[in-house]
Each structure stands twice: as C-alpha cells, then as structure tokens.
Amino acid sequence: MKKTTKTTTKKTAAKKTTVKKVTKKPAGKRKPNAAFMAPLKPSAALAEIVGAKPLPRTQVIKKLWLYIKKHNLQDPKNKRNIKADEILKNIFKGKAVVSMFEMTKLVNKQLTA
C-alpha cells in the first residue's frame, strides 16, 4: 500500500508545471521619442504665436493650445473644434473652423527641419 501512494505522489509531482512570474518594469518616466524632440523652425505665420526660434513639435502644439485657450477660440459646444482668428487662418489655410486633429496636421506642415 505504501508503494502505491509513493508512486502516485511521484506522478503528481511530475505533472506540476512551473509558472513563471511576470515581473513588471520599475515605474519610471517614459523615454520621449527623439523625432518629437527635434527642434523645428516654424513658418512666419506660426512664428507670430510660438516665436521664431526652433522648438520641438510638442512645445509648438503646447504653445498653440495656450494661445487658443487664452483667446477663447475653442468651440464651447464641441470642444474638438477650434475657431480661427486672423492669425490662425493663415496657419489653417483660410479655414474658419478646424478640428483639433486637423489642426495638428496643418501645423506640422508649417514646421521645417
């Protein structure tokens, strides 16, 4: 009787699988993408808002949003839309209203390496 219990314990021990523990990376800051951090020169129209010296794309968008909020150009009913004033119309190719996603696309065309 003891022999059978020993063999069964050996069999069950062989069936056990090892489970690997998933270790998380230590919490820390993400590395910024180098392409976003490259300084780009704004066009003359964009320089009226963000300044003439080269800035990373992220800073250009940040300054543009500060300008939009300062001049209350965000549509109150649909916050995704930006109403262009005279300065922004030069950047937005004459459009009066632009979505925030289209705004980023149009601003990228105003930046050169």
DSSP file (Angstrom, degrees, kcal/mol; ACC not computed):
  #  RESIDUE AA STRUCTURE BP1 BP2  ACC     N-H-->O    O-->H-N    N-H-->O    O-->H-N    TCO  KAPPA ALPHA  PHI   PSI    X-CA   Y-CA   Z-CA
    1    1 A M     >        0   0    0      0, 0.0     4,-1.6     0, 0.0     3,-0.2   0.000 360.0 360.0 360.0 -40.3    0.0    0.0    0.0
    2    2 A K  H  >  +     0   0    0      1,-0.2     4,-1.9     2,-0.2     5,-0.2   0.844 360.0  59.5 -65.5 -32.4    2.8    2.4    0.8
    3    3 A K  H  > S+     0   0    0      1,-0.2     4,-2.1     2,-0.2    -1,-0.2   0.895 103.8  50.1 -63.9 -40.0    4.3    1.7   -2.6
    4    4 A T  H  > S+     0   0    0      1,-0.2     4,-2.3     2,-0.2    -1,-0.2   0.897 109.1  50.3 -68.8 -39.3    1.3    2.9   -4.4
    5    5 A T  H  X S+     0   0    0     -4,-1.6     4,-2.0     1,-0.2    -1,-0.2   0.887 110.6  50.6 -66.1 -36.8    1.0    6.1   -2.5
    6    6 A K  H  X S+     0   0    0     -4,-1.9     4,-1.8     2,-0.2    -2,-0.2   0.905 111.0  47.9 -67.0 -40.9    4.6    6.9   -3.2
    7    7 A T  H  X S+     0   0    0     -4,-2.1     4,-2.2     1,-0.2    -2,-0.2   0.885 110.7  51.3 -69.1 -36.9    4.2    6.3   -6.9
    8    8 A T  H  X S+     0   0    0     -4,-2.3     4,-2.4     1,-0.2     5,-0.2   0.892 109.2  50.5 -67.9 -37.2    1.1    8.4   -7.1
    9    9 A T  H  X S+     0   0    0     -4,-2.0     4,-2.0     1,-0.2    -1,-0.2   0.872 109.8  50.9 -67.6 -34.7    2.9   11.3   -5.3
   10   10 A K  H  X S+     0   0    0     -4,-1.8     4,-1.8     2,-0.2    -2,-0.2   0.907 110.4  49.5 -66.8 -40.5    5.7   11.0   -7.8
   11   11 A K  H  X S+     0   0    0     -4,-2.2     4,-1.5     2,-0.2    -2,-0.2   0.917 112.3  46.7 -65.0 -44.1    3.3   11.1  -10.7
   12   12 A T  H  X S+     0   0    0     -4,-2.4     4,-1.0     1,-0.2    -1,-0.2   0.859 110.1  54.0 -68.0 -34.1    1.5   14.2   -9.4
   13   13 A A  H  < S+     0   0    0     -4,-2.0     3,-0.3     1,-0.2    -1,-0.2   0.869 108.0  50.2 -67.0 -35.1    4.8   15.9   -8.7
   14   14 A A  H  < S+     0   0    0     -4,-1.8    -1,-0.2     1,-0.2    -2,-0.2   0.808 105.9  57.0 -72.0 -29.6    5.9   15.3  -12.3
   15   15 A K  H  < S+     0   0    0     -4,-1.5    -1,-0.2    -5,-0.1    -2,-0.2   0.727  82.5 103.6 -74.6 -22.5    2.6   16.7  -13.6
   16   16 A K     <  -     0   0    0     -4,-1.0     2,-0.4    -3,-0.3    -3,-0.0  -0.367  60.9-151.6 -64.7 135.5    3.1   20.0  -11.9
   17   17 A T        -     0   0    0     -2,-0.1     2,-0.4     0, 0.0    -2,-0.1  -0.833  15.8-116.7-108.2 148.4    4.2   22.8  -14.2
   18   18 A T        -     0   0    0     -2,-0.4     2,-0.6     1,-0.0     0, 0.0  -0.670  22.6-146.7 -84.7 136.0    6.2   25.7  -13.2
   19   19 A V        -     0   0    0     -2,-0.4     2,-0.4     0, 0.0    -1,-0.0  -0.899  11.9-137.9-104.5 122.4    4.5   29.1  -13.5
   20   20 A K        -     0   0    0     -2,-0.6     2,-0.4     1,-0.1    -2,-0.0  -0.625  18.1-127.3 -80.2 133.7    6.8   31.9  -14.4
   21   21 A K        -     0   0    0     -2,-0.4     2,-0.7     1,-0.0    -1,-0.1  -0.644  16.3-132.8 -80.2 134.0    6.2   35.1  -12.6
   22   22 A V        -     0   0    0     -2,-0.4     2,-0.5     0, 0.0    -1,-0.0  -0.780  21.7-156.0 -88.3 116.8    5.7   38.1  -14.7
   23   23 A T        -     0   0    0     -2,-0.7     2,-0.2     3,-0.0    -2,-0.0  -0.803   8.2-136.8 -96.9 132.8    7.8   40.9  -13.3
   24   24 A K        -     0   0    0     -2,-0.5     3,-0.1     1,-0.1    -1,-0.0  -0.550  25.0-105.7 -84.0 150.0    6.8   44.4  -14.1
   25   25 A K        -     0   0    0     -2,-0.2    -1,-0.1     1,-0.1     3,-0.1  -0.445  48.5 -91.9 -68.9 148.3    9.3   47.0  -15.1
   26   26 A P        -     0   0    0      0, 0.0     2,-0.1     0, 0.0    -1,-0.1  -0.381  49.1-100.8 -63.2 139.0   10.0   49.5  -12.3
   27   27 A A        +     0   0    0     -3,-0.1     2,-0.3    -2,-0.1    -3,-0.0  -0.394  66.8 130.9 -63.6 129.6    7.8   52.5  -12.6
   28   28 A G        -     0   0    0     -2,-0.1     2,-0.2    -3,-0.1    -3,-0.0  -0.938  58.2 -58.9-163.5-178.7    9.6   55.4  -14.1
   29   29 A K        -     0   0    0     -2,-0.3     2,-0.2     1,-0.1     0, 0.0  -0.486  51.8-117.8 -76.0 144.5    9.4   58.1  -16.8
   30   30 A R        -     0   0    0     -2,-0.2    -1,-0.1     1,-0.1     0, 0.0  -0.487  29.6-110.2 -74.6 150.2    9.0   57.0  -20.4
   31   31 A K        -     0   0    0     -2,-0.2     2,-0.1     1,-0.0    -1,-0.1  -0.701  35.5-121.7 -79.3 130.3   11.7   58.0  -22.8
   32   32 A P        -     0   0    0      0, 0.0     2,-0.3     0, 0.0    -1,-0.0  -0.435  29.3-102.5 -71.5 148.4   10.5   60.6  -25.2
   33   33 A N    >>  -     0   0    0      1,-0.1     4,-1.1    -2,-0.1     3,-0.7  -0.540  24.3-138.3 -70.2 131.1   10.6   59.8  -28.9
   34   34 A A  H 3> S+     0   0    0     -2,-0.3     4,-0.6     1,-0.2    -1,-0.1   0.807  99.9  61.8 -63.3 -30.8   13.5   61.6  -30.5
   35   35 A A  H 34 S+     0   0    0      1,-0.2     3,-0.5     2,-0.2    22,-0.3   0.861 104.9  47.3 -65.6 -34.8   11.5   62.6  -33.6
   36   36 A F  H <4 S+     0   0    0     -3,-0.7    22,-0.9     1,-0.2    21,-0.8   0.760 111.0  52.4 -75.6 -23.9    9.2   64.7  -31.4
   37   37 A M  H  < S+     0   0    0     -4,-1.1    -1,-0.2    19,-0.2    -2,-0.2   0.485  79.4 112.2 -93.5  -2.4   12.0   66.3  -29.6
   38   38 A A  S  < S-     0   0    0     -4,-0.6    19,-0.5    -3,-0.5     2,-0.2  -0.553  76.1-114.0 -71.3 129.8   13.9   67.5  -32.7
   39   39 A P  E     -A   56   0A   0      0, 0.0     2,-0.4     0, 0.0    -1,-0.1  -0.461  36.7-168.9 -67.5 131.2   13.9   71.3  -32.9
   40   40 A L  E     -A   55   0A   0     15,-2.9    15,-2.3    -2,-0.2    73,-0.2  -0.933  21.4-122.0-122.5 145.8   11.9   72.5  -35.9
   41   41 A K  E     -B  112   0B   0     71,-3.1    71,-2.3    -2,-0.4    12,-0.1  -0.750  27.9-136.1 -89.4 124.9   11.7   76.0  -37.4
   42   42 A P  E     -B  111   0B   0      0, 0.0    69,-0.2     0, 0.0    65,-0.0  -0.420  21.2-108.6 -77.0 155.2    8.2   77.5  -37.5
   43   43 A S     >  -     0   0    0     67,-1.5     4,-2.3    -2,-0.1     5,-0.1  -0.186  37.8 -97.6 -70.6 173.2    6.9   79.3  -40.6
   44   44 A A  H  > S+     0   0    0      1,-0.2     4,-0.8     2,-0.2    -1,-0.1   0.892 125.0  49.8 -62.6 -40.1    6.4   83.1  -40.4
   45   45 A A  H >4 S+     0   0    0      1,-0.2     3,-0.6     2,-0.2     4,-0.3   0.911 114.8  43.1 -65.7 -42.5    2.7   82.7  -39.8
   46   46 A L  H >> S+     0   0    0      1,-0.2     4,-2.3    64,-0.2     3,-1.4   0.807 103.6  66.6 -73.4 -29.5    3.3   80.2  -37.0
   47   47 A A  H 3X S+     0   0    0     -4,-2.3     4,-1.5     1,-0.3    -1,-0.2   0.742  87.4  69.3 -65.0 -23.1    6.1   82.3  -35.5
   48   48 A E  H << S+     0   0    0     -4,-0.8    -1,-0.3    -3,-0.6    -2,-0.2   0.802 113.0  29.2 -63.1 -27.4    3.6   85.0  -34.6
   49   49 A I  H <4 S+     0   0    0     -3,-1.4    -2,-0.2    -4,-0.3    -1,-0.1   0.869 134.2  25.5 -98.1 -48.4    2.2   82.6  -32.0
   50   50 A V  H  < S-     0   0    0     -4,-2.3    -3,-0.2     1,-0.2    -2,-0.1   0.562 108.8-105.9-100.4  -9.5    5.1   80.4  -30.9
   51   51 A G     <  -     0   0    0     -4,-1.5    -1,-0.2    -5,-0.4    -2,-0.1  -0.184  28.0 -89.8  99.5 162.8    8.1   82.6  -31.6
   52   52 A A  S    S+     0   0    0     -2,-0.1    -1,-0.1    -5,-0.1    -5,-0.1   0.667  91.1  94.9 -88.2 -18.2   10.7   82.4  -34.3
   53   53 A K  S    S-     0   0    0     -3,-0.1   -13,-0.1     1,-0.1     2,-0.0  -0.453  88.6 -90.5 -79.2 151.0   13.3   80.2  -32.7
   54   54 A P        +     0   0    0      0, 0.0   -13,-0.2     0, 0.0    -1,-0.1  -0.295  50.9 177.9 -61.5 137.2   13.3   76.4  -33.4
   55   55 A L  E     -A   40   0A   0    -15,-2.3   -15,-2.9   -17,-0.1     2,-0.1  -0.943  34.6 -95.9-135.3 155.0   11.2   74.3  -31.0
   56   56 A P  E >>  -A   39   0A   0      0, 0.0     4,-1.9     0, 0.0     3,-0.5  -0.402  40.4-112.5 -66.0 152.9   10.3   70.7  -30.6
   57   57 A R  H 3> S+     0   0    0    -21,-0.8     4,-2.2   -19,-0.5     5,-0.2   0.852 116.6  57.1 -55.8 -38.1    6.9   69.7  -32.1
   58   58 A T  H 3> S+     0   0    0    -22,-0.9     4,-2.0     1,-0.2    -1,-0.2   0.891 107.1  47.4 -63.5 -39.3    5.4   69.0  -28.7
   59   59 A Q  H <> S+     0   0    0     -3,-0.5     4,-2.5     2,-0.2    -1,-0.2   0.849 108.7  55.0 -71.0 -34.1    6.3   72.6  -27.5
   60   60 A V  H  X S+     0   0    0     -4,-1.9     4,-2.1     2,-0.2    -2,-0.2   0.940 110.8  44.6 -62.9 -47.0    4.8   74.1  -30.6
   61   61 A I  H  X S+     0   0    0     -4,-2.2     4,-2.3     2,-0.2    -2,-0.2   0.889 112.5  52.8 -65.0 -39.2    1.5   72.3  -30.1
   62   62 A K  H  X S+     0   0    0     -4,-2.0     4,-1.9     1,-0.2    -2,-0.2   0.926 111.2  45.5 -62.3 -45.6    1.5   73.3  -26.4
   63   63 A K  H  X S+     0   0    0     -4,-2.5     4,-2.0     1,-0.2    -1,-0.2   0.858 110.8  54.3 -67.2 -34.5    2.1   77.0  -27.1
   64   64 A L  H  X S+     0   0    0     -4,-2.1     4,-2.4    -5,-0.2    -1,-0.2   0.910 108.1  48.9 -65.5 -41.7   -0.6   76.9  -29.8
   65   65 A W  H  X S+     0   0    0     -4,-2.3     4,-2.6     2,-0.2     5,-0.2   0.876 108.4  53.8 -65.8 -36.4   -3.1   75.4  -27.3
   66   66 A L  H  X S+     0   0    0     -4,-1.9     4,-2.4     2,-0.2    -1,-0.2   0.913 109.9  48.2 -61.6 -41.0   -2.2   78.1  -24.8
   67   67 A Y  H  X S+     0   0    0     -4,-2.0     4,-2.1     2,-0.2    -2,-0.2   0.916 111.4  50.0 -63.7 -44.1   -2.9   80.7  -27.4
   68   68 A I  H  <>S+     0   0    0     -4,-2.4     5,-2.6     1,-0.2     6,-0.4   0.920 114.9  42.9 -62.9 -44.7   -6.3   79.1  -28.3
   69   69 A K  H ><5S+     0   0    0     -4,-2.6     3,-0.8     3,-0.2    -1,-0.2   0.869 111.9  54.0 -70.8 -36.2   -7.4   78.9  -24.7
   70   70 A K  H 3<5S+     0   0    0     -4,-2.4    -2,-0.2     1,-0.2    -1,-0.2   0.889 115.4  39.4 -64.4 -39.3   -6.1   82.5  -23.9
   71   71 A H  T 3<5S-     0   0    0     -4,-2.1    -1,-0.2    -5,-0.2    -2,-0.2   0.295 110.2-121.9 -95.4   9.3   -8.2   83.9  -26.8
   72   72 A N  T < 5 +     0   0    0     -3,-0.8    -3,-0.2    -4,-0.2    -4,-0.1   0.921  60.6 147.3  53.6  53.2  -11.2   81.6  -26.1
   73   73 A L      < +     0   0    0     -5,-2.6    10,-3.7    -6,-0.1     2,-0.4   0.395  32.3 105.4-100.3   0.9  -11.1   80.1  -29.6
   74   74 A Q  B    S-C   82   0C   0     -6,-0.4     8,-0.2     8,-0.2     5,-0.1  -0.688  81.6-111.1 -83.9 134.5  -12.4   76.7  -28.7
   75   75 A D        -     0   0    0      6,-2.4     6,-0.2     3,-0.4    -2,-0.1  -0.478  21.8-148.3 -64.8 123.5  -16.0   76.0  -29.7
   76   76 A P  S    S+     0   0    0      0, 0.0     3,-0.3     0, 0.0    -1,-0.2   0.818  95.0  44.8 -67.2 -29.3  -18.0   75.8  -26.4
   77   77 A K  S    S+     0   0    0      1,-0.3     2,-0.5     2,-0.0    -2,-0.1   0.899 127.7  25.0 -80.5 -41.9  -20.5   73.3  -27.8
   78   78 A N    >   -     0   0    0      1,-0.1     3,-2.2     3,-0.1    -3,-0.4  -0.872  69.6-168.0-125.5  96.8  -17.9   71.0  -29.5
   79   79 A K  T 3  S+     0   0    0     -2,-0.5    -1,-0.1    -3,-0.3    -4,-0.1   0.599  81.1  70.9 -64.8 -10.8  -14.6   71.3  -27.7
   80   80 A R  T 3  S+     0   0    0     -6,-0.1    20,-2.5    19,-0.1     2,-0.3   0.640  87.4  79.9 -78.8 -13.1  -12.8   69.4  -30.5
   81   81 A N  E <   - D   0  99C   0     -3,-2.2    -6,-2.4    18,-0.2     2,-0.5  -0.752  65.2-156.2 -99.7 142.8  -13.3   72.3  -32.9
   82   82 A I  E     -CD  74  98C   0     16,-3.2    16,-2.2    -2,-0.3     2,-0.5  -0.969  10.7-142.4-117.7 127.7  -11.2   75.5  -33.0
   83   83 A K  E     - D   0  97C   0    -10,-3.7     2,-0.3    -2,-0.5    14,-0.2  -0.789  25.0-132.9 -88.6 125.9  -12.5   78.7  -34.3
   84   84 A A        -     0   0    0     12,-3.4     2,-0.1    -2,-0.5    -1,-0.0  -0.605  16.0-160.3 -85.9 135.2   -9.7   80.5  -36.2
   85   85 A D     >  -     0   0    0     -2,-0.3     4,-2.2     1,-0.0     5,-0.2  -0.297  49.1 -78.7 -91.7-170.6   -9.0   84.2  -35.7
   86   86 A E  H  > S+     0   0    0      1,-0.2     4,-0.9     2,-0.2     8,-0.1   0.872 132.1  47.5 -62.5 -38.4   -7.0   86.2  -38.3
   87   87 A I  H >> S+     0   0    0      1,-0.2     4,-0.8     2,-0.2     3,-0.5   0.924 114.0  46.5 -68.9 -43.8   -3.6   84.8  -37.2
   88   88 A L  H 3> S+     0   0    0      1,-0.2     4,-2.9     2,-0.2     3,-0.3   0.798 101.2  66.2 -70.8 -28.0   -4.8   81.2  -37.1
   89   89 A K  H 3<>S+     0   0    0     -4,-2.2     5,-3.4     1,-0.2     6,-0.3   0.852  97.9  55.3 -61.5 -32.9   -6.5   81.5  -40.5
   90   90 A N  H X<5S+     0   0    0     -4,-0.9     3,-0.5    -3,-0.5    -1,-0.2   0.869 113.5  40.6 -65.5 -35.6   -3.0   81.9  -42.1
   91   91 A I  H 3<5S+     0   0    0     -4,-0.8    -2,-0.2    -3,-0.3    -1,-0.2   0.859 114.4  52.0 -78.3 -37.3   -1.9   78.7  -40.5
   92   92 A F  T ><5S-     0   0    0     -4,-2.9     3,-1.4     3,-0.2    -1,-0.2   0.154 115.9-108.9 -89.4  18.5   -5.2   76.8  -41.2
   93   93 A K  T < 5S-     0   0    0     -3,-0.5    -3,-0.2     1,-0.3    -4,-0.1   0.859  76.0 -52.0  56.9  40.4   -5.2   77.7  -44.9
   94   94 A G  T 3 <S+     0   0    0     -5,-3.4    -1,-0.3     1,-0.3     2,-0.2   0.431  97.1 144.0  83.1  -0.3   -8.1   80.1  -44.6
   95   95 A K    <   -     0   0    0     -3,-1.4    -1,-0.3    -6,-0.3    -3,-0.2  -0.502  40.9-154.6 -75.0 140.3  -10.5   77.8  -42.8
   96   96 A A  S    S+     0   0    0      1,-0.2   -12,-3.4    -2,-0.2     2,-0.4   0.847  81.2  29.1 -82.5 -36.0  -12.7   79.3  -40.2
   97   97 A V  E     +D   83   0C   0    -14,-0.2     2,-0.3    -5,-0.1    -1,-0.2  -0.992  67.8 175.3-130.5 133.9  -13.2   76.2  -38.1
   98   98 A V  E     -D   82   0C   0    -16,-2.2   -16,-3.2    -2,-0.4     2,-0.1  -0.991  29.6-120.5-136.2 141.2  -10.8   73.3  -37.8
   99   99 A S  E  >  -D   81   0C   0     -2,-0.3     4,-2.4   -18,-0.2   -18,-0.2  -0.450  32.1-113.1 -75.4 158.4  -10.9   70.1  -35.6
  100  100 A M  H  > S+     0   0    0    -20,-2.5     4,-1.5     1,-0.2    -1,-0.1   0.801 117.9  52.5 -65.2 -27.0   -8.1   69.7  -33.2
  101  101 A F  H  > S+     0   0    0    -21,-0.2     4,-1.5     2,-0.2    -1,-0.2   0.892 111.1  45.8 -74.1 -39.6   -6.8   66.6  -35.2
  102  102 A E  H  > S+     0   0    0      1,-0.2     4,-2.5     2,-0.2    -2,-0.2   0.845 107.3  60.3 -68.9 -33.1   -6.8   68.6  -38.4
  103  103 A M  H  X S+     0   0    0     -4,-2.4     4,-2.6     1,-0.2     5,-0.2   0.928 103.8  49.0 -59.2 -46.3   -5.1   71.5  -36.6
  104  104 A T  H  X S+     0   0    0     -4,-1.5     4,-2.0     1,-0.2    -1,-0.2   0.896 111.0  50.7 -61.5 -40.5   -2.1   69.2  -35.7
  105  105 A K  H  X S+     0   0    0     -4,-1.5     4,-1.0     1,-0.2    -1,-0.2   0.911 112.7  45.6 -63.2 -43.5   -1.9   68.1  -39.3
  106  106 A L  H  < S+     0   0    0     -4,-2.5     4,-0.5     1,-0.2    -2,-0.2   0.860 111.5  52.2 -70.0 -35.7   -1.9   71.7  -40.6
  107  107 A V  H >< S+     0   0    0     -4,-2.6     3,-1.3     1,-0.2     4,-0.3   0.883 102.5  59.3 -68.1 -37.5    0.6   72.9  -38.0
  108  108 A N  H >< S+     0   0    0     -4,-2.0     3,-1.1     1,-0.3    -1,-0.2   0.836 101.1  55.7 -60.5 -32.1    3.0   70.1  -39.0
  109  109 A K  T 3< S+     0   0    0     -4,-1.0    -1,-0.3     1,-0.2    -2,-0.2   0.695 101.6  58.6 -72.0 -17.5    3.1   71.4  -42.5
  110  110 A Q  T <  S+     0   0    0     -3,-1.3   -67,-1.5    -4,-0.5     2,-0.4   0.424  93.9  82.9 -89.7  -0.1    4.2   74.8  -41.1
  111  111 A L  E <   -B   42   0B   0     -3,-1.1     2,-0.3    -4,-0.3   -54,-0.0  -0.869  56.8-173.1-109.6 137.3    7.3   73.3  -39.4
  112  112 A T  E      B   41   0B   0    -71,-2.3   -71,-3.1    -2,-0.4    -3,-0.0  -0.941 360.0 360.0-127.8 152.3   10.6   72.7  -41.2
  113  113 A A              0   0    0     -2,-0.3    -1,-0.0   -73,-0.2    -2,-0.0   0.470 360.0 360.0 -74.5 360.0   13.8   70.9  -40.1
